[in-house]
């Protein structure tokens, strides 16, 4: 029988215990702290924009039934992220979800659904973002005025896109593609996760809309308040038909804010 020095035996025993303690699955989400993804909107702006704490970005897209976003809209989001952040390692994972079977959804209900369905959380040098594509409209929609909400952010790494509403609006005119309507909505909400306007990325120069908090007052900017609502988004996109880009980009003041907070 081969003999081992006491020190080596202790090391072997320690190694065996270490291997068995995690069940052999280093990706077990139960062992990952979720607290870093449960903060207020804008709290992770610098982490998303820069590589100081996280060099990789994981985007989990949870969608109900057939409400998966178009590939073109996702590709446009990736181009937007690469243009405005320093993240080069970006992955997108999809998860099909059952319908909550609701006529409308509140942000509280969406947050509750996230608790059940979300699997991606910050881990090591990877920052995780969760996007939920809903099959029901927002409870805040006003049928009498026709005002509908297209998307919203509700935590530092969480957003909802009311995909059923986006599709309904895009179907009303052949001038605007579904991909363009999705791109404008998703990029606008990501702008809030970037900390715009004055929502985690402080203003370098004043440009916050005094009538609509955390939105830009500059004409033609992606962060204009009207882009969160149906009529405003469709009006903006239709006014840009024939231009090189139907979806507006960020105004120079918003870009300056991002650059001052670690972005491009």
C-alpha positions as CSV (number, residue, x, y, z in Angstrom):
1,X,0.0,0.0,0.0
2,X,1.3,3.4,-1.0
3,X,1.8,5.8,1.8
4,X,1.2,9.6,1.6
5,X,2.6,12.2,3.9
6,X,-0.1,13.7,6.2
7,X,0.0,17.1,4.4
8,X,-0.8,15.5,1.1
9,X,-3.6,13.4,2.5
10,X,-5.2,16.6,3.9
11,X,-4.9,18.3,0.6
12,X,-6.5,15.4,-1.2
13,X,-9.3,15.3,1.3
14,X,-9.9,19.1,0.9
15,X,-9.9,18.9,-2.9
16,X,-12.5,16.0,-2.7
17,X,-14.8,18.1,-0.4
18,X,-14.5,21.1,-2.7
19,X,-15.5,19.1,-5.8
20,X,-18.5,17.6,-4.1
21,X,-19.8,20.8,-2.4
22,X,-21.2,22.4,-5.6
23,X,-22.7,19.3,-7.0
24,X,-20.4,19.5,-10.1
25,X,-22.5,22.4,-11.5
26,X,-20.7,25.8,-11.4
27,X,-23.7,27.4,-13.2
28,X,-26.2,26.7,-10.5
29,X,-28.2,30.0,-10.2
30,X,-29.1,29.1,-6.6
31,X,-25.5,29.8,-5.6
32,X,-25.4,33.2,-7.4
33,X,-26.3,36.3,-5.4
34,X,-29.2,38.2,-7.0
35,X,-28.9,41.3,-4.9
36,X,-26.7,43.1,-7.5
37,X,-29.6,42.8,-10.0
38,X,-32.3,44.1,-7.7
39,X,-31.3,47.7,-7.4
40,X,-32.9,50.9,-8.6
41,X,-32.9,51.9,-12.3
42,X,-29.6,53.5,-13.3
43,X,-27.6,52.0,-10.5
44,X,-25.6,49.8,-12.9
45,X,-25.1,52.5,-15.6
46,X,-21.3,52.6,-15.3
47,X,-21.1,48.8,-15.1
48,X,-23.0,48.5,-18.3
49,X,-21.1,51.2,-20.1
50,X,-17.5,50.5,-19.0
51,X,-15.4,47.4,-18.5
52,X,-14.2,48.5,-15.0
53,X,-16.1,45.8,-13.1
54,X,-17.6,43.6,-15.9
55,X,-16.0,42.9,-19.2
56,X,-18.9,40.6,-20.5
57,X,-22.6,41.2,-21.0
58,X,-25.3,38.5,-21.0
59,X,-28.7,39.4,-22.2
60,X,-31.5,37.0,-21.3
61,X,-34.6,37.5,-23.5
62,X,-37.7,35.9,-22.0
63,X,-40.7,35.9,-24.3
64,X,-44.2,34.6,-24.2
65,X,-45.3,32.1,-26.8
66,X,-44.8,33.6,-30.3
67,X,-43.8,37.0,-29.1
68,X,-40.1,36.6,-29.7
69,X,-38.5,39.9,-31.0
70,X,-37.3,39.9,-34.6
71,X,-33.7,39.0,-35.2
72,X,-33.2,42.4,-36.9
73,X,-34.2,44.2,-33.8
74,X,-31.8,42.1,-31.7
75,X,-29.0,42.7,-34.1
76,X,-29.8,46.5,-34.0
77,X,-29.6,46.3,-30.2
78,X,-26.2,44.6,-30.3
79,X,-24.9,47.3,-32.7
80,X,-26.3,50.0,-30.4
81,X,-24.5,48.4,-27.4
82,X,-21.2,48.1,-29.2
83,X,-21.4,51.7,-30.3
84,X,-22.1,53.1,-26.9
85,X,-20.4,50.7,-24.4
86,X,-17.0,49.1,-24.2
87,X,-18.5,45.6,-24.0
88,X,-17.2,43.4,-26.8
89,X,-18.2,40.0,-25.3
90,X,-22.0,40.1,-25.5
91,X,-24.2,37.0,-25.6
92,X,-28.0,36.7,-26.1
93,X,-29.9,33.8,-24.7
94,X,-33.6,33.1,-25.4
95,X,-36.2,31.5,-23.1
96,X,-39.7,30.7,-24.2
97,X,-42.2,31.3,-21.3
98,X,-45.8,30.4,-20.7
99,X,-48.4,33.1,-20.8
100,X,-49.4,34.6,-17.4
101,X,-52.9,34.7,-18.9
102,X,-53.5,38.3,-17.9
103,X,-55.5,41.0,-19.8
104,X,-53.0,43.6,-18.6
105,X,-49.8,43.6,-16.6
106,X,-48.5,46.0,-13.9
107,X,-44.8,46.5,-13.3
108,X,-45.3,44.7,-9.9
109,X,-46.7,41.6,-11.7
110,X,-43.8,41.7,-14.2
111,X,-41.3,41.9,-11.4
112,X,-43.0,38.8,-9.8
113,X,-42.8,37.0,-13.2
114,X,-39.1,37.8,-13.3
115,X,-38.5,36.2,-9.9
116,X,-39.9,32.9,-11.3
117,X,-38.5,33.0,-14.9
118,X,-35.1,34.8,-14.8
119,X,-32.0,32.6,-14.8
120,X,-29.2,35.1,-15.7
121,X,-27.7,37.1,-12.9
122,X,-24.3,38.9,-12.5
123,X,-21.6,36.3,-12.2
124,X,-17.9,36.9,-12.1
125,X,-17.0,39.4,-14.8
126,X,-20.3,39.0,-16.6
127,X,-23.1,41.5,-16.1
128,X,-26.6,40.2,-16.8
129,X,-29.6,42.0,-18.3
130,X,-33.2,40.6,-18.4
131,X,-35.7,41.6,-21.0
132,X,-39.3,40.3,-20.8
133,X,-41.4,40.4,-24.0
134,X,-45.0,40.4,-22.8
135,X,-48.2,39.1,-24.5
136,X,-50.4,41.6,-22.6
137,X,-50.5,45.4,-22.6
138,X,-49.6,47.6,-19.7
139,X,-52.2,48.2,-17.0
140,X,-51.5,52.0,-17.5
141,X,-52.8,52.0,-21.1
142,X,-55.7,54.4,-21.6
143,X,-58.2,53.1,-24.1
144,X,-60.2,56.4,-24.2
145,X,-57.2,58.5,-25.2
146,X,-55.4,55.8,-27.2
147,X,-52.2,56.3,-25.1
148,X,-50.3,53.0,-24.8
149,X,-47.0,52.1,-23.2
150,X,-44.4,50.3,-25.3
151,X,-41.8,49.5,-22.7
152,X,-40.4,50.3,-19.2
153,X,-37.4,49.7,-17.0
154,X,-38.1,48.8,-13.4
155,X,-34.7,47.8,-12.0
156,X,-31.0,48.3,-12.8
157,X,-30.9,45.3,-15.1
158,X,-34.5,44.6,-15.9
159,X,-36.9,45.9,-18.6
160,X,-40.2,44.9,-20.1
161,X,-41.3,45.3,-23.7
162,X,-45.0,45.2,-24.3
163,X,-44.5,43.2,-27.5
164,X,-48.2,42.6,-28.2
165,X,-48.8,46.4,-28.2
166,X,-45.7,47.1,-30.3
167,X,-46.9,44.6,-32.9
168,X,-50.4,46.0,-32.9
169,X,-49.1,49.5,-33.6
170,X,-46.6,48.4,-36.3
171,X,-49.4,46.5,-38.1
172,X,-51.3,49.8,-38.6
173,X,-49.0,51.2,-41.3
174,X,-46.9,49.6,-44.0
175,X,-44.4,52.5,-43.6
176,X,-43.0,51.2,-40.3
177,X,-41.6,47.7,-40.0
178,X,-42.0,45.7,-36.8
179,X,-38.2,45.6,-36.5
180,X,-38.0,49.4,-36.5
181,X,-40.7,49.7,-33.9
182,X,-39.0,47.1,-31.7
183,X,-35.6,48.7,-32.2
184,X,-36.8,52.1,-31.2
185,X,-38.5,50.8,-28.1
186,X,-35.7,48.5,-26.9
187,X,-33.0,51.0,-27.5
188,X,-34.9,53.7,-25.7
189,X,-35.4,51.5,-22.7
190,X,-31.7,50.5,-22.8
191,X,-30.9,54.2,-22.7
192,X,-32.5,54.4,-19.3
193,X,-30.4,51.4,-18.1
194,X,-27.4,53.5,-19.4
195,X,-28.6,56.1,-16.8
196,X,-30.2,58.5,-19.2
197,X,-31.3,61.2,-18.6
198,X,-29.7,62.0,-15.2
199,X,-30.8,58.6,-14.0
200,X,-27.3,57.3,-13.0
201,X,-25.3,59.0,-15.7
202,X,-25.2,62.7,-14.5
203,X,-25.9,65.4,-17.0
204,X,-22.7,67.1,-18.3
205,X,-24.9,70.0,-19.6
206,X,-28.6,70.5,-18.8
207,X,-30.9,68.7,-21.3
208,X,-33.4,66.9,-19.1
209,X,-37.0,67.5,-20.2
210,X,-38.6,69.6,-17.4
211,X,-42.0,68.2,-18.4
212,X,-40.9,64.5,-18.4
213,X,-38.3,63.4,-15.9
214,X,-35.3,61.3,-17.1
215,X,-36.0,62.2,-20.8
216,X,-34.1,64.4,-23.2
217,X,-35.4,67.8,-24.4
218,X,-33.4,67.8,-27.6
219,X,-35.3,67.4,-30.9
220,X,-34.8,64.1,-32.6
221,X,-33.1,62.3,-29.7
222,X,-33.8,58.6,-29.0
223,X,-34.5,59.6,-25.4
224,X,-37.4,61.9,-26.1
225,X,-40.4,61.0,-23.8
226,X,-42.8,60.4,-26.6
227,X,-40.8,57.3,-27.8
228,X,-42.1,55.3,-24.8
229,X,-45.7,55.7,-26.0
230,X,-47.5,54.4,-29.0
231,X,-48.7,57.5,-30.8
232,X,-45.4,59.4,-30.1
233,X,-43.2,56.6,-31.3
234,X,-45.2,56.0,-34.5
235,X,-45.3,59.7,-35.3
236,X,-41.5,60.0,-34.8
237,X,-40.7,57.0,-36.9
238,X,-43.1,58.0,-39.7
239,X,-41.5,61.5,-39.8
240,X,-38.2,59.8,-40.5
241,X,-39.3,57.6,-43.3
242,X,-37.0,58.2,-46.3
243,X,-34.0,59.0,-44.1
244,X,-30.9,56.8,-43.8
245,X,-32.1,55.7,-40.3
246,X,-35.8,55.5,-39.4
247,X,-35.0,54.9,-35.7
248,X,-33.4,58.0,-34.1
249,X,-30.1,57.8,-32.3
250,X,-28.9,59.6,-29.2
251,X,-28.4,63.3,-29.2
252,X,-24.9,64.7,-28.7
253,X,-25.7,65.7,-25.1
254,X,-26.8,62.2,-24.2
255,X,-23.7,60.7,-25.8
256,X,-21.6,63.2,-23.7
257,X,-23.3,62.0,-20.5
258,X,-22.5,58.4,-21.4
259,X,-18.9,59.2,-22.2
260,X,-18.5,61.0,-18.9
261,X,-19.8,57.9,-17.1
262,X,-17.5,55.3,-18.8
263,X,-19.2,54.8,-22.2
264,X,-18.3,55.6,-25.8
